[in-house]
Amino acid sequence: MKFPESAGSFRGSDGFPEADMAAGADQAISEERRRHELKTLHAAI
């Protein structure tokens, strides 16, 4: 799985205010990262 280097690259691109997008996008990305890290940890054990 690949993560974007910066969430800023897609913020506001579909017409939403950047501040609203920022909160949602950052939360979604951090949740995906956490899930990915958990899978990686379980695979390593």
Backbone as CSV, one residue per row, in Angstrom:
resi,resn,N_x,N_y,N_z,CA_x,CA_y,CA_z,C_x,C_y,C_z
1,MET,0.848,-1.198,0.000,0.000,0.000,0.000,0.883,1.248,0.000
2,LYS,0.478,2.227,-0.776,1.260,3.470,-0.858,0.508,4.614,-0.206
3,PHE,1.234,5.442,0.507,0.639,6.625,1.122,1.171,7.863,0.425
4,PRO,0.321,8.850,0.199,0.811,10.089,-0.410,1.821,10.774,0.510
5,GLU,2.826,11.386,-0.086,3.833,12.095,0.703,3.179,13.207,1.513
6,SER,2.234,13.895,0.887,1.576,15.013,1.557,0.101,15.020,1.217
7,ALA,-0.733,15.084,2.234,-2.174,15.123,2.001,-2.558,16.401,1.259
8,GLY,-1.726,17.425,1.335,-2.027,18.709,0.717,-2.201,18.626,-0.791
9,SER,-1.664,17.577,-1.414,-1.737,17.498,-2.868,-3.161,17.333,-3.368
10,PHE,-4.047,16.724,-2.575,-5.425,16.565,-3.043,-6.438,17.386,-2.266
11,ARG,-6.007,18.153,-1.300,-6.945,18.961,-0.519,-7.594,20.041,-1.363
12,GLY,-8.893,20.144,-1.237,-9.595,21.231,-1.899,-9.743,21.050,-3.402
13,SER,-9.252,19.933,-3.951,-9.275,19.777,-5.403,-10.672,19.523,-5.935
14,ASP,-11.583,19.003,-5.100,-12.932,18.721,-5.592,-13.959,19.724,-5.076
15,GLY,-13.512,20.931,-4.738,-14.450,21.991,-4.427,-14.774,22.170,-2.959
16,PHE,-14.278,21.304,-2.095,-14.522,21.480,-0.668,-13.540,22.491,-0.099
17,PRO,-13.944,23.233,0.920,-13.003,24.147,1.580,-11.814,23.367,2.135
18,GLU,-10.623,23.920,1.993,-9.430,23.183,2.400,-9.457,22.796,3.870
19,ALA,-9.958,23.681,4.727,-9.947,23.371,6.162,-10.794,22.132,6.456
20,ASP,-11.971,22.048,5.834,-12.828,20.882,6.058,-12.176,19.619,5.515
21,MET,-11.620,19.722,4.320,-10.960,18.577,3.713,-9.776,18.133,4.556
22,ALA,-9.024,19.100,5.076,-7.816,18.777,5.825,-8.135,17.884,7.009
23,ALA,-9.147,18.248,7.775,-9.480,17.467,8.964,-9.870,16.044,8.576
24,GLY,-10.753,15.899,7.600,-11.206,14.574,7.190,-10.098,13.752,6.555
25,ALA,-9.321,14.385,5.685,-8.281,13.658,4.968,-7.188,13.197,5.923
26,ASP,-6.757,14.076,6.814,-5.706,13.696,7.755,-6.164,12.548,8.635
27,GLN,-7.419,12.586,9.063,-7.925,11.524,9.922,-7.969,10.207,9.157
28,ALA,-8.458,10.239,7.934,-8.555,9.019,7.134,-7.170,8.439,6.876
29,ILE,-6.214,9.298,6.559,-4.867,8.822,6.261,-4.234,8.212,7.502
30,SER,-4.398,8.862,8.660,-3.784,8.313,9.866,-4.428,6.980,10.237
31,GLU,-5.733,6.827,10.011,-6.385,5.548,10.298,-5.857,4.461,9.368
32,GLU,-5.698,4.776,8.090,-5.156,3.800,7.142,-3.734,3.425,7.531
33,ARG,-2.923,4.410,7.912,-1.545,4.132,8.322,-1.521,3.199,9.517
34,ARG,-2.389,3.498,10.511,-2.420,2.682,11.726,-2.789,1.244,11.371
35,ARG,-3.806,1.085,10.511,-4.229,-0.255,10.108,-3.086,-0.981,9.410
36,HIS,-2.407,-0.272,8.508,-1.302,-0.855,7.755,-0.166,-1.254,8.703
37,GLU,0.151,-0.389,9.670,1.225,-0.696,10.616,0.865,-1.901,11.470
38,LEU,-0.396,-2.007,11.886,-0.818,-3.161,12.674,-0.652,-4.441,11.870
39,LYS,-1.067,-4.426,10.607,-0.916,-5.613,9.757,0.557,-5.974,9.630
40,THR,1.398,-4.967,9.435,2.833,-5.210,9.285,3.410,-5.811,10.558
41,LEU,2.989,-5.286,11.708,3.459,-5.822,12.983,3.048,-7.277,13.147
42,HIS,1.782,-7.576,12.879,1.299,-8.947,13.043,2.028,-9.888,12.094
43,ALA,2.325,-9.424,10.891,3.031,-10.262,9.928,4.455,-10.539,10.396
44,ALA,5.062,-9.576,11.083,6.452,-9.721,11.515,6.593,-10.660,12.705
45,ILE,5.528,-10.789,13.492,5.626,-11.592,14.717,5.595,-13.076,14.398
